[in-house]
Amino acid sequence: MPAGFAQPGVLFAGNSSAPDRAFYRQVFNKLPRDQYTRYVELGVGSFAAALVAANAGIPPSSMSTSDVTLYTAIVGTYVSGGDLASLGMTLDGEPVELPGASPVELAAHMLYVHWLARMQAKGDATYWAELVTDMVEREAEHKARLVGSLQSIGERLPGISFTPKCMWDHLAEVEDDPHTIVVAAPPTYRAGFEKFFDTGGRVEWNTPPYSIFDPEVDMQRLADHMRDKAALLMFLQEERSGIAAHETPVFAHPLGDVARAFVISNRPEEIFKLTGGPKVALGMGRSTAPTNLPIIPPDHQVTDQSRVAVTPARGTEVDYYRDLWMHRLAAAPGSYNMLVIVDGYVAGVIGYGAETMTRPYPGATKYTTHLLMRFAFGAPHYELRLTRLATMLALRRDTAKLVFTGASEILLAASNGLVTVEYTRHPEAKGLRGLMQLESRAKHPDGYKLSYRADWVLDDIPTTLSTFLAKEKSWRASRSKAKKQK
């Protein structure tokens, strides 16, 4: 059982991605130090961008940060040398204290209590129960890891200041200062922070007054508000292509097939002087190569006795078969990739993604309890629709368990199933009929954009194979009957 903090990425995950931080590093390295003497970060999260700024030579003593989540308040108060007791944290109405503890030990204890309460609020699922048991039984080990993480951040950001504060209030204090650079990473969906840090009401603290950030309107509000302000602004926005909050984004990189991550600034021309113009991270090109297994022959007989397996695979391997079989514009690469093996032959590929839960783009927030099926595709076959077999296998929770491991296992445990998007010329994707439920249909320049959803299936692989073969037999019979009637 992977420990909740043994891989503490979920707790100490940054609120910016690697391409975003690389772009920030480029800006910070060339930022005129005599012109910009103050660094302000709104919604500082895990201090990821602040650490990039410090590494680029911006003095932490010039940094002023804020946030409204208890998690960040604990980290920020410790790092800035503040009074942790002033946060007024309680669990079930009782103060969270640790008599005789050092500041870092108290901060680690508070983070541990908060995290444990969040896990206990998840319900009675086996995964959450086992995680809670692990956290309780290895409390000392988990706290030791938290102490180490906190000390590392503190050592890298000496002199930084932090205040629990609404981002709009903090912005109002600094927006007219021409010597300030402001960085922000607001939540990507409405009440995102509240949902991520939910303890079911068990944990309370001296929450500062703030307004819930709604990216549907507040991203544009932030961009418009800062257009003529003296401070230099950069903030992250995740949106569909072509509708960024500013007509001239200074940086962008893809987030799947429709969404993009943008860096927005109120003075793009000033940023361009530092970066040499707008920047786009397209991702690294990669070559593809097959595995050492043969592809299933199109006349291979698949029966109830066939040996069917799903196995994790490298993205380069899965992309090879996907490009070979799809014969059209390929879907975005999967983050979690698998091969479908039938009787020792490669018979299909599966690609999952987690963006619907971790970085939902506008319009997809209703699916935040479902992971993404980027693709499920089968090899050509004379009799069988192997794409349907790949899809049926992808819908099994036990299939996803093979690739959602380590820190990502928590996403699988919190998910209810899969969603997928199809771009077709027809108002229905017949290949998904009977497997997934059509949730929405929208007109698209090339036809339709169809969104499908399905909850996890708990069948084992032999049952899935038998069900598939029975449905294929019925499908062939109906087709044969239709042809005779013609």
JOLIN-V907911 format. One line per field, one symbol per residue. ss: DSSP state (@ for helix, = for strand, . for the rest). phi: phi as a letter, one per 30 degrees, with the letter a starting at -180 (. if undefined). burial: b if it has 9 or more other C-alpha atoms within 8 Angstrom, else e. A space follows every 50 residues. Layout:
# JOLIN-V907911
ss->???
phi->???
burial->???
This chain:
# JOLIN-V907911
ss->.................@@@@@@@@@@@@@.......=====.....@@@ @@@@@....@@@=====..@@@@@@@@@@....@@@@..==..==..... ..@@@@@@@@@@@@@@@@@@.....@@@@@@@@@@@@.@@@@@@@@@@@@ @@@@@@....====..@@@@@@@@.....=====.......@@@@@.... ..==..........@@@@@@@@@@@......=========.......... =====...=======..@@@@@@@@...===.............=..... .......=====..@@@@@@@@@@@@.........=======..====== ===.@@@@......@@@..=========.......@@@@@@@@@.=@@@@ @....@@@@@@@@@..========.....@@@....========..==== =====.=...@@@@@@@@@@@@@@@@@@@@@@@@@.
phi->.ddecdbddddcddcbcedddddeeddddcdddddccbcbbcidhciddd ddddddjddedccbbaabcdedddddddddidcddddidbbhicecbbei ddedddddddddddddddddddjceeedddddeddddcedddddddeddd ddddddbdidcbbdaddddddddbdccdccccbbbdddbeheddddcdci idcbaddddacddcdebdddeddddcecdddccbbdbcbdeibddbdbdc aaadbidbcbccccbdbeddddddcikdcbcdjddbdcadddcdddddcd dcbdcdccbbbebdeddddeddddcdhaedddeddbcbcccbhicdcabb bcbcddccbddejcddcdcbdccdabbcddadcccddddddddddddddd edcdbiddddddddcclbbabbcbdcdbcddcdicbcdcabbdbeckbcc cbbaddccdddedddddddddddddddddddddddd
burial->eebbbebbeeeeebebeeebbebbbbbbeeeeeeebbbbbbbbbbbebbb bbbbebebebbbbbbbbbbebbbbbbbbbbeeebeebbbbbeeeeeeeee eeebbbbbbbbbbbebbbbbbeeeeeebbbbbebbeeeeeebbbbbbeeb bebbeebbebbbbbbbbeebbeebbbebbbbbbbbbbbbbbbeeeebbbe ebbbbebeeeeebbbbebbbeebeebeebebbbbbbbbbbeeebbbeebb bbbbbeeebbbbbbbbbbeebbebbebbeebeeeeeeeebeeeeebebee eeeeeeebebbbbebbbbbbbbbebbeeeeeebbbbbbbbbbeebbbbbb bbbbbbbebbbbebbebbbbbbbbbbbbbebeeebbbbbbbbbbbbbebb bbbbeebebebbeebbbbbbbbbbeebebeeeeeebbbeebeeeeebbbb bbbbebeeeebeebbbebbeebeeeeeeeeeeeeee
